């Protein structure tokens, strides 16, 4: 499942495209550019300097009159600063290559390819800093994030969308493309573990807790049915549980070498 913060970033980039189109179609660009140039040209040496300029759109043009950057406020009040490639004409900017934005729920910086759109995004959304790298199709492929509840994490996504692997402070996981199977290697309080899951339920778990290795087998509901372990003092244990996960039978070997049924 895709991270909610990643969904927010994707929505933000989609909105960026709409706001850029709004800016281009609003008719402000040419007029604002002429106004700024006229104001700059009027500032002769020794002349008074204006302390404040108020505008919804400010554009920067090159020596030939092509729009190369724009500073504007979108319809939703979001502040944007965009840099463009040279467009086909002085009235039509080229593709957005760098974009800086500030909204009520965060801020970010995106870097775009001429054809493929935003390829790298650095953002802070909802208190979570993210670095996202996107594929040729515009979908997120790699996300580095620092989540308040989970700590640092690195996620990899298949081109079709599913999360295929993840690296966190405590675990590394690999997921099947259909999202039904998962392999996780990590650490927990007192030890380490290897976990194989299916349909969100742990099926096989191998771990080491306080110098005591243990292998657990679970049914489709995730209940432990078989336990094979060795205690810290070397005593082996085999346990069997019913469909409710309640231990029903077991076997161990005593220090004197005799086998004993449990209970």
N, C-alpha and C positions, 0 to 999 in steps of 0.2 A: 504494500500500500504506500502511495506517495505521501511524503511528509506534508502536513497542512501548510507549513511555512513555504514549501516549494510551490504549492498551489497558489499561494499569495503572490510570490514572485512572478509566476507565469501570468497571473491576472494583471499584475502591474505592467509587465512588458506589453501585453495586449493593449492595455489602456494607453501606454506610451504611443503606440502606433496610431491609435484613434486621435489622441491629442495633437500629434504632429500633423496629421491630416487636417484637423480642425484649424491649426495655426496657419497651414499653407493655404487653406480655402477661405480664411477669414478676411483676407485682403489687407492685413495689417503690415505685412512684411515690407512691401515697397515704400509705403508712406512712412513707416517708422524709420526705415533706413535713411530716407531723404531727410527726415527731421533731425536725426542724430548727426548726419554729415553736415547739415546746415548749421547746427548748433556748434559743432566742432570747428567749422570754418570761420564762424563768427568770433571765436575766441582768439583775437589777435593779441600780440604781446602787449602787456600793460592793461588789457581790458579786464573788466570785472569777471569773476568766475561764479557761475551759478552754483549754489550750495546744494540744490536738490533737483532731481528730475523724476517726474512721475509718469509712468507708462505701463501698459499691460504687455507690450511687446517691444523689445529692442533687438534689432538685427545688426550684424556685422557683415560688411561686404568687402571684397578684395578690390584691387585697383581697377579691375575691369567691370565692377558692379555686380559680380556674382555673390549671392548670399552664401556665407560660410559658417555662420553661427547665429543662434537666436536665444534670447533670454525672455521667457514668457511665463505667464500664469495661466494654467489650464482652466477649463470650465468648472472643475471641482475645487479650485483654489490651490492646486498643487503647483509648486514652483519648479520650473524646468530650465535647464541650460543645455542646448544641443549644438553639436558641431557637425557640419555637413561636408560631403564631397562636393566638388564643383558640379553644378547641375547643367542640364542641356541648354538653359537660357538664364538670363538675369532675373526672370520672373518665376523660375521654377528651381528650388534648391535640389541638390543631389541627395543620395541616401544618407540617413543619419549614421555617423560613425562612432561618436562618443556622446553619451547622454548622462547628465547629472540631474537628480530629482530629489525633492524634499516634499513629503506628504505628512499628514497628521499621524500616521502610524509607523513612519520610518523614513529612511533616506537610502539612496543608492547611486551606483555608477555602473553603466553598462558600456561595453565596447563591442562594436558591430563590424561584421564583414560587409563588403560592398553588395553582395548578392544574398547571403544566407541570414542576414539580420543579426540580432544580438548573440554573440558567441561566449562572452564572459560577463558575469554580473557580480558585483560586490555590493552587498546591501545589508541593512539593519532593519528588520521588519518585526514588529511586536516584541522587541527586546532580544531578538535572536540574530546574531551576525551570521551571514552566509556568503560563500563564494560558489557560484554556479557556473559550470561550463556546459554549453549546449551543442548538440549535434547539427549536422547540415539541415535537418528537418525542423530545427528550432526547439526540439524537445530536450529537456535536461538529461545529461548523461553522467555528470559527476557533480556532487554537492558536498562541500565542506562546511560544517555548521557547528556552532557552539550553543547547545540547547541547555537552558537553565536546569531542567529536570534530569537530563541524561548526560551532560558534559559534552566533550568534543566528539564529533562523529564524521566519518567519511562514507558517503553512499555512492554506489554505482548503479546506473539504470540501463536496461536494455533499450535498443532503439524503438521497440514496440511499447515501452513505458514501464514495465515492472522493475522493481528494485531487485537486482540480481546478487548484490553483495554489499556488505556494510562493515565498517571498522569503527569501533567505539573504544572508550578507555578500558573496557572490561571484556570485550568479546569481538570475535571476527565471525561473520556469518555469510553463507552462500545460499542463494535461493534458486529454485528451479524457475524456468520462464513462466510456468503456469501459476506460480506462487503457492503451490500445494506442498512442496517439500523444502526442507531447510536443514543445513548442517551448520552448527555453531560450535566454536571453540572459545573458551573464555575462562574467567576466574570469578569465584564467588567468595563469600566469607569463609575463610579457613581452607580453601583449596581451589582446584581447577576442574574443568569438566569438558566433555565432548557430548553434544546432544544432537540426535537425529529426530526430526519432527515431520509430521505429515498432517495436512489440513489443520495446522495450528496446534496440534497436540504432540507432545513429546512421546516418541515410541521407543527410543533406545537412548540411555544415558550412561556414560562412563565417566566416573569422577574420582578425585583423590581429595579426601577431607581428613585433615589432621593425621596424615600418614596412613590412612586406611582406604585402600582402593575399593570401589564398588561398581557393579554393573547392574543396571535396572532395565527390565523389559516392561513396556506398557501396552495396554490394549488400545483399540481405536478411540476410546473415550479419554485416554490419557491416564488411566488408573494403573498403578504399579501392580503387576501380577507376579513377576519373578525378581528375586534379589539374590545376587551372588557377590559376596563381599569377604574381605579379610580384615579382622580387627587390627588395631595398632600393635597388639601383642602377638599377632600371627595366627589367631584362631579363625578358621574358615567358617562361613555361614551360607547356607542355601535356604532361601525362604520362598514360599508359594502363597499367593493370596487369591481370594475369590473374586467374583465379578464386581464386588463393591470395594475392592482394594483392602479388605480385612485379612490379615495374615491367618492362614489356616494350618499350614504345615511347614516344617523346617528340619534341617539336618545340619549338624556341626560335628567337629572332631575335638574331643577334650584333650587337655595337655597330656594325659596318660596314654593317648593314642587310640582310645576307644571312640567309636562313632556313637552319636546320641541324637535321637529324634526330638524335635521341638514342636509342640510342647511335650 
